[in-house]
Amino acid sequence: MLEDKSDLWKWCKSETGNIKDLALFLKKSKAFVSFMAHGKKKVPVELIPAISAYTNLKPKQLRPDIYELFKDDLA
C-alpha cells in the first residue's frame, strides 16, 4: 500500500507537522503542500530546489518526469 505513495507523501507523513512546516517554508498553504504530496498537483518546477533542500529528497523523487532539468543536483 505504501509503495504506491510518493516520496514527498512519505516525508510529509514521517513526522507530525511536516506539511505545516513545509508550507510555512514555501509560503504556501497546507492544502497546496497536501495536494502535491498526494499527487493531486505536480510539484512546480520552480519549487523543486527549495523542496529538495528542505526535505533532502532528490529532484528525481519529487518529479521523475522532469528530473533531468536538475541533473547537476543529482551528484
N, CA, C and O atoms as a MOPAC input file, in Angstrom:
PM7 MOZYME 1SCF
protein

 N      0.82000 1    -1.19400 1     0.00000 1
 C      0.00000 1     0.00000 1     0.00000 1
 C      0.86600 1     1.26200 1     0.00000 1
 O      0.61800 1     2.18100 1    -0.78000 1
 N      1.87700 1     1.31200 1     0.86700 1
 C      2.74100 1     2.48900 1     0.92200 1
 C      3.65400 1     2.60400 1    -0.28800 1
 O      4.12900 1     3.69600 1    -0.60100 1
 N      3.90600 1     1.48700 1    -0.97700 1
 C      4.80200 1     1.54200 1    -2.12400 1
 C      4.24700 1     2.38200 1    -3.27000 1
 O      5.01300 1     2.83400 1    -4.12200 1
 N      2.94400 1     2.59900 1    -3.31000 1
 C      2.36700 1     3.42700 1    -4.37200 1
 C      2.26300 1     4.90300 1    -3.96600 1
 O      1.74000 1     5.72000 1    -4.72500 1
 N      2.75200 1     5.23900 1    -2.78700 1
 C      2.73500 1     6.62900 1    -2.32400 1
 C      4.02800 1     7.32900 1    -2.74900 1
 O      5.08100 1     6.70100 1    -2.86400 1
 N      3.92700 1     8.62800 1    -2.97800 1
 C      5.11200 1     9.38900 1    -3.39100 1
 C      6.09000 1     9.54100 1    -2.22900 1
 O      5.71900 1     9.42400 1    -1.06100 1
 N      7.33300 1     9.80200 1    -2.57600 1
 C      8.33700 1    10.04500 1    -1.53800 1
 C      8.01200 1    11.31200 1    -0.75500 1
 O      8.29600 1    11.39800 1     0.44000 1
 N      7.42000 1    12.28900 1    -1.42400 1
 C      7.01100 1    13.50700 1    -0.71800 1
 C      5.90900 1    13.18000 1     0.28100 1
 O      5.92300 1    13.69500 1     1.39900 1
 N      4.96900 1    12.34600 1    -0.09200 1
 C      3.90200 1    11.93700 1     0.82300 1
 C      4.50500 1    11.23800 1     2.03700 1
 O      4.13500 1    11.52600 1     3.17500 1
 N      5.44300 1    10.31200 1     1.78500 1
 C      6.08300 1     9.58200 1     2.88800 1
 C      6.81800 1    10.54500 1     3.80800 1
 O      6.77000 1    10.39800 1     5.02900 1
 N      7.50600 1    11.54000 1     3.22200 1
 C      8.20600 1    12.52300 1     4.04700 1
 C      7.20300 1    13.32600 1     4.88000 1
 O      7.41300 1    13.54100 1     6.07300 1
 N      6.13200 1    13.76000 1     4.25500 1
 C      5.12000 1    14.54500 1     4.96200 1
 C      4.51600 1    13.77100 1     6.12400 1
 O      4.21100 1    14.35000 1     7.16700 1
 N      4.34200 1    12.47100 1     5.95000 1
 C      3.72800 1    11.64700 1     6.99500 1
 C      4.72900 1    11.12300 1     8.01800 1
 O      4.33400 1    10.53300 1     9.02400 1
 N      6.03200 1    11.33400 1     7.76800 1
 C      7.04600 1    10.76700 1     8.66100 1
 C      7.05800 1    11.43200 1    10.04300 1
 O      7.44600 1    10.80800 1    11.03100 1
 N      6.63700 1    12.68200 1    10.10800 1
 C      6.57000 1    13.38000 1    11.39800 1
 C      5.38400 1    14.32100 1    11.40800 1
 O      5.06100 1    14.94400 1    10.39700 1
 N      4.74600 1    14.41800 1    12.54500 1
 C      3.63900 1    15.36200 1    12.69400 1
 C      4.14400 1    16.77900 1    12.45800 1
 O      5.18000 1    17.17700 1    12.99100 1
 N      3.41400 1    17.52500 1    11.66800 1
 C      3.76400 1    18.91000 1    11.42100 1
 C      4.59000 1    19.15300 1    10.17700 1
 O      4.84900 1    20.30500 1     9.82800 1
 N      5.01700 1    18.08200 1     9.48800 1
 C      5.84600 1    18.27700 1     8.30200 1
 C      5.12800 1    19.06600 1     7.21400 1
 O      5.73200 1    19.93400 1     6.58300 1
 N      3.85300 1    18.78000 1     6.98600 1
 C      3.10700 1    19.51100 1     5.95400 1
 C      3.04000 1    20.99200 1     6.32700 1
 O      3.28900 1    21.86000 1     5.49000 1
 N      2.70900 1    21.27200 1     7.57000 1
 C      2.61400 1    22.66000 1     8.03300 1
 C      3.96000 1    23.36800 1     7.91600 1
 O      4.03100 1    24.50100 1     7.44000 1
 N      5.02900 1    22.69600 1     8.35100 1
 C      6.35400 1    23.30500 1     8.31900 1
 C      6.81500 1    23.56900 1     6.88900 1
 O      7.38100 1    24.62500 1     6.60500 1
 N      6.58000 1    22.62400 1     5.99400 1
 C      6.96300 1    22.81700 1     4.59900 1
 C      6.14200 1    23.94500 1     3.98100 1
 O      6.66900 1    24.75800 1     3.22100 1
 N      4.86700 1    23.99400 1     4.30200 1
 C      4.00600 1    25.06400 1     3.78800 1
 C      4.50600 1    26.43600 1     4.25500 1
 O      4.55300 1    27.38100 1     3.46800 1
 N      4.87000 1    26.54100 1     5.50800 1
 C      5.40600 1    27.80300 1     6.02600 1
 C      6.71600 1    28.16400 1     5.33100 1
 O      6.93200 1    29.32100 1     4.97100 1
 N      7.57700 1    27.18800 1     5.14400 1
 C      8.86500 1    27.41500 1     4.47700 1
 C      8.66500 1    27.91400 1     3.04500 1
 O      9.36300 1    28.81700 1     2.58400 1
 N      7.69500 1    27.30700 1     2.35100 1
 C      7.43100 1    27.66800 1     0.95600 1
 C      6.53300 1    28.89600 1     0.82000 1
 O      6.37300 1    29.44200 1    -0.27100 1
 N      5.95300 1    29.32100 1     1.93900 1
 C      4.96600 1    30.41100 1     1.93100 1
 C      3.76800 1    30.03900 1     1.05000 1
 O      3.28000 1    30.83500 1     0.24900 1
 N      3.32100 1    28.79700 1     1.23600 1
 C      2.15900 1    28.25100 1     0.53200 1
 C      1.19100 1    27.70000 1     1.57400 1
 O      1.53200 1    27.58200 1     2.75100 1
 N     -0.00600 1    27.36800 1     1.13500 1
 C     -0.98700 1    26.80600 1     2.06900 1
 C     -0.69000 1    25.33600 1     2.35200 1
 O     -0.03000 1    24.65100 1     1.57100 1
 N     -1.19700 1    24.87900 1     3.48700 1
 C     -1.07400 1    23.45500 1     3.81100 1
 C     -1.79300 1    22.61600 1     2.76500 1
 O     -1.33800 1    21.52200 1     2.43200 1
 N     -2.91000 1    23.11400 1     2.24300 1
 C     -3.65100 1    22.37600 1     1.20700 1
 C     -2.79700 1    22.20600 1    -0.04200 1
 O     -2.80500 1    21.13900 1    -0.65600 1
 N     -2.06700 1    23.23900 1    -0.42300 1
 C     -1.18800 1    23.17000 1    -1.58500 1
 C     -0.15300 1    22.06400 1    -1.41400 1
 O      0.05300 1    21.25200 1    -2.31600 1
 N      0.49600 1    22.03700 1    -0.25000 1
 C      1.50700 1    21.00700 1     0.03300 1
 C      0.86000 1    19.62700 1     0.07000 1
 O      1.41800 1    18.66300 1    -0.45400 1
 N     -0.29700 1    19.53200 1     0.67800 1
 C     -1.00600 1    18.25800 1     0.74200 1
 C     -1.37300 1    17.74800 1    -0.65700 1
 O     -1.23900 1    16.55700 1    -0.93900 1
 N     -1.82800 1    18.63500 1    -1.51500 1
 C     -2.15600 1    18.24500 1    -2.89000 1
 C     -0.92200 1    17.72100 1    -3.60700 1
 O     -1.01000 1    16.73400 1    -4.33800 1
 N      0.22300 1    18.35900 1    -3.41500 1
 C      1.45500 1    17.86700 1    -4.03100 1
 C      1.82300 1    16.49700 1    -3.47500 1
 O      2.17900 1    15.59400 1    -4.23200 1
 N      1.73900 1    16.33900 1    -2.16500 1
 C      2.11000 1    15.08100 1    -1.52600 1
 C      1.22300 1    13.93100 1    -1.97600 1
 O      1.69300 1    12.80500 1    -2.13700 1
 N     -0.05400 1    14.21200 1    -2.18000 1
 C     -0.99700 1    13.17200 1    -2.59200 1
 C     -1.05100 1    12.97200 1    -4.10200 1
 O     -1.79200 1    12.11600 1    -4.58600 1
 N     -0.27600 1    13.75200 1    -4.84700 1
 C     -0.23800 1    13.59900 1    -6.29200 1
 C     -1.38900 1    14.26000 1    -7.02100 1
 O     -1.57700 1    14.03400 1    -8.21600 1
 N     -2.16100 1    15.07500 1    -6.32000 1
 C     -3.27900 1    15.78200 1    -6.95800 1
 C     -2.78700 1    17.00300 1    -7.71500 1
 O     -3.48800 1    17.53800 1    -8.57300 1
 N     -1.56500 1    17.44400 1    -7.38900 1
 C     -0.93300 1    18.58100 1    -8.04500 1
 C      0.55100 1    18.24000 1    -8.18400 1
 O      1.17800 1    17.77100 1    -7.23500 1
 N      1.10300 1    18.47700 1    -9.36500 1
 C      2.52300 1    18.22000 1    -9.55700 1
 C      3.33900 1    19.28100 1    -8.83400 1
 O      2.91900 1    20.43100 1    -8.70700 1
 N      4.50700 1    18.87500 1    -8.36500 1
 C      5.40900 1    19.82900 1    -7.73700 1
 C      5.84800 1    20.82200 1    -8.81300 1
 O      6.42400 1    20.41400 1    -9.82100 1
 N      5.59000 1    22.10200 1    -8.62200 1
 C      6.00500 1    23.08700 1    -9.61900 1
 C      7.52700 1    23.09900 1    -9.79000 1
 O      8.27200 1    22.99700 1    -8.81400 1
 N      7.96800 1    23.22200 1   -11.01500 1
 C      9.39700 1    23.19000 1   -11.32200 1
 C     10.16700 1    24.19400 1   -10.47300 1
 O     11.24500 1    23.88700 1    -9.96300 1
 N      9.61700 1    25.38200 1   -10.32500 1
 C     10.34300 1    26.42600 1    -9.59900 1
 C     10.48000 1    26.14300 1    -8.09900 1
 O     11.30900 1    26.75700 1    -7.42800 1
 N      9.67200 1    25.21700 1    -7.57200 1
 C      9.76000 1    24.88000 1    -6.15200 1
 C     10.63400 1    23.66500 1    -5.86800 1
 O     10.94500 1    23.38300 1    -4.71100 1
 N     11.03000 1    22.94900 1    -6.90600 1
 C     11.81400 1    21.72700 1    -6.70600 1
 C     13.10000 1    21.98500 1    -5.91600 1
 O     13.37100 1    21.25200 1    -4.96500 1
 N     13.90900 1    23.00100 1    -6.27000 1
 C     15.13700 1    23.21100 1    -5.48000 1
 C     14.86400 1    23.48500 1    -4.00000 1
 O     15.56000 1    22.95100 1    -3.13600 1
 N     13.87400 1    24.29800 1    -3.70400 1
 C     13.56400 1    24.62200 1    -2.30700 1
 C     13.04100 1    23.39900 1    -1.54700 1
 O     13.45300 1    23.14400 1    -0.41500 1
 N     12.14300 1    22.65300 1    -2.16800 1
 C     11.59400 1    21.46400 1    -1.51000 1
 C     12.68300 1    20.41700 1    -1.32200 1
 O     12.75700 1    19.76900 1    -0.27800 1
 N     13.51800 1    20.25400 1    -2.32600 1
 C     14.62100 1    19.30200 1    -2.23700 1
 C     15.57100 1    19.66700 1    -1.09700 1
 O     15.98700 1    18.79700 1    -0.33100 1
 N     15.90600 1    20.92900 1    -0.98700 1
 C     16.80400 1    21.37600 1     0.07600 1
 C     16.17900 1    21.18400 1     1.46100 1
 O     16.86500 1    20.79500 1     2.40500 1
 N     14.89200 1    21.45500 1     1.57700 1
 C     14.21100 1    21.37700 1     2.87200 1
 C     13.97400 1    19.93500 1     3.31400 1
 O     14.10100 1    19.61100 1     4.49500 1
 N     13.62800 1    19.06900 1     2.35400 1
 C     13.23300 1    17.70100 1     2.69100 1
 C     14.35100 1    16.67400 1     2.51200 1
 O     14.23600 1    15.54200 1     2.98200 1
 N     15.42400 1    17.06400 1     1.84000 1
 C     16.50400 1    16.14900 1     1.46100 1
 C     16.05300 1    15.10300 1     0.44100 1
 O     16.71800 1    14.08200 1     0.26600 1
 N     14.93600 1    15.35000 1    -0.22600 1
 C     14.50200 1    14.48500 1    -1.31400 1
 C     15.15000 1    14.98500 1    -2.59900 1
 O     15.24800 1    16.19200 1    -2.82100 1
 N     15.58900 1    14.06700 1    -3.43800 1
 C     16.21600 1    14.41800 1    -4.70900 1
 C     15.15500 1    14.90700 1    -5.69100 1
 O     13.99300 1    14.51300 1    -5.59000 1
 N     15.54300 1    15.76300 1    -6.64100 1
 C     14.59500 1    16.20500 1    -7.66800 1
 C     13.90300 1    15.03500 1    -8.36800 1
 O     12.72100 1    15.12400 1    -8.70000 1
 N     14.63300 1    13.93800 1    -8.59300 1
 C     14.03500 1    12.76800 1    -9.25600 1
 C     12.90100 1    12.17500 1    -8.42000 1
 O     11.94300 1    11.63200 1    -8.96900 1
 N     13.00900 1    12.27800 1    -7.11000 1
 C     11.95000 1    11.77100 1    -6.23500 1
 C     10.72600 1    12.68100 1    -6.26800 1
 O      9.59500 1    12.22400 1    -6.10300 1
 N     10.96300 1    13.96200 1    -6.48100 1
 C      9.85800 1    14.92700 1    -6.49300 1
 C      9.14700 1    14.97900 1    -7.83900 1
 O      7.92100 1    15.06900 1    -7.89000 1
 N      9.90500 1    14.92200 1    -8.92400 1
 C      9.33400 1    14.98400 1   -10.27400 1
 C     10.13400 1    14.08100 1   -11.21200 1
 O     10.96900 1    14.57000 1   -11.97400 1
 N      9.88900 1    12.76900 1   -11.16500 1
 C     10.64800 1    11.85800 1   -12.02000 1
 C     10.48500 1    12.16100 1   -13.51000 1
 O     11.33400 1    11.78000 1   -14.31500 1
 N      9.41800 1    12.83200 1   -13.87300 1
 C      9.16400 1    13.12700 1   -15.28200 1
 C     10.07100 1    14.21900 1   -15.83700 1
 O     10.25000 1    14.30600 1   -17.05200 1
 N     10.64600 1    15.05300 1   -14.97400 1
 C     11.47900 1    16.15900 1   -15.46600 1
 C     12.78600 1    16.31100 1   -14.68700 1
 O     13.43000 1    17.35800 1   -14.75700 1
 N     13.17600 1    15.28400 1   -13.95300 1
 C     14.34800 1    15.43600 1   -13.10000 1
 C     15.61600 1    15.76800 1   -13.88100 1
 O     16.57700 1    16.28000 1   -13.30700 1
 N     15.63100 1    15.48100 1   -15.19100 1
 C     16.81600 1    15.76600 1   -15.99700 1
 C     17.16800 1    17.25400 1   -15.96000 1
 O     18.33300 1    17.61400 1   -16.12800 1
 N     16.18700 1    18.11300 1   -15.74600 1
 C     16.44300 1    19.54000 1   -15.63900 1
 C     17.37800 1    19.86700 1   -14.48000 1
 O     18.01000 1    20.92300 1   -14.45300 1
 N     17.45400 1    18.95700 1   -13.53700 1
 C     18.25500 1    19.17700 1   -12.33600 1
 C     19.42400 1    18.20400 1   -12.25500 1
 O     19.88200 1    17.86900 1   -11.16300 1
 N     19.90700 1    17.75000 1   -13.40600 1
 C     20.94200 1    16.73100 1   -13.42500 1
 C     22.20400 1    17.15700 1   -12.66600 1
 O     22.91700 1    16.29700 1   -12.14800 1
 N     22.49800 1    18.44600 1   -12.58700 1
 C     23.64900 1    18.89600 1   -11.82600 1
 C     23.45000 1    18.70300 1   -10.33100 1
 O     24.41900 1    18.69900 1    -9.57100 1
 N     22.20300 1    18.54200 1    -9.90300 1
 C     21.90600 1    18.34100 1    -8.47300 1
 C     21.86200 1    16.87300 1    -8.09800 1
 O     21.60700 1    16.54400 1    -6.93900 1
 N     22.10300 1    15.97900 1    -9.05300 1
 C     21.94700 1    14.54900 1    -8.79000 1
 C     23.17200 1    13.92700 1    -8.16300 1
 O     23.08700 1    12.81100 1    -7.65000 1
 N     24.28300 1    14.58600 1    -8.18200 1
 C     25.53200 1    14.00700 1    -7.66100 1
 C     25.46600 1    13.80200 1    -6.17000 1
 O     26.42800 1    13.32500 1    -5.56800 1

